[in-house]
Amino acid sequence: MANSRSGDTMASRIVRIISAFDGTHPAMPVSALARRANLPLSTAHRLVAELTGHGLLQREPGGEIRLGLRLWELASRSSAALDLKAVAMPFMEDLHAVVRQHTQLSVLQGDEVLFIERLSSRGSVLNHARVAGRLPLHISSSGMIMMAHSPRHVQETYLERAAGDGASVLPLAADLRRQWAQMRRAGYASLPGTVVADTTGIAVPIFSATGQADAALGVVVPTGAENQAATVPALMAAARGISRGLGVAADQAGPHHHG
């Protein structure tokens, strides 16, 4: 890919355009898209026209730009997330029928949790997690349980990176290490009020055939009504079923398996 005068490649400019869209910016004029993608307006116009021609973007009747169906079509053809979702969905449906609150499936992406599926009921508690949305891992029970089961060097690299970013909102490294150790022993993470004051996230790890906790299964319930004695075993049973569906031996599918 050719470099621009600023040194970035065509591919990086296209990625910035596509990444400019999110839950709060599903559609926007080209001028706003150029600002969010940090591109000259002329460059944005040219790339938008080309991407629209390929169906990766689409232009609304009012002139705003949004992601095109072609992008969804291509992403849906082959994706590890889709394979995980296909295996997990029957277990998620059974769990959701018992808990009757938000039931969600997620993976780690860098220092964030990416939610790839969620089941909800009318009357469920407020939940900021959205499918294809992200949350910082340290405020998400799913993120914390996946990090708790990550190798020590992965944990330490995360802590070093967070310290280098000056992320004062993070708990102290010693506190995080202590929480991860406790969560790893318990086999689940429970975080009350970290995302929404009156809700509690509870999550358990899902192990892949490599022995890594590559995903997490979680629920979001009203704080004070967690009923962990029933909720945690139901989560663990569902997660073991998903892990077995991913090719993990039955005796290695539970939270006791640390890779």
Secondary structure, DSSP 4 states (H G I P E B T S, - for coil): --B-TTS-BHHHHHHHHHHT-BTTBSEE-HHHHHHHHT--HHHHHHHHHHHHHTTSEEE-TTS-EEE-HHHHHHHHHS-HHHHHHHHHHHHHHHHHHHH-SEEEEEEEETTEEEEEEEE--TTPPP----TT-EEEGGG-HHHHHHHHTS-HHHHHHHHHHHHHTT-TTSPPHHHHHHHHHHHHHHT-EEEETSSSTTEEEEEEEEE-TTSSEEEEEEEEEETT---HHHHHHHHHHHHHHHHHHTT--GGGSSTT---
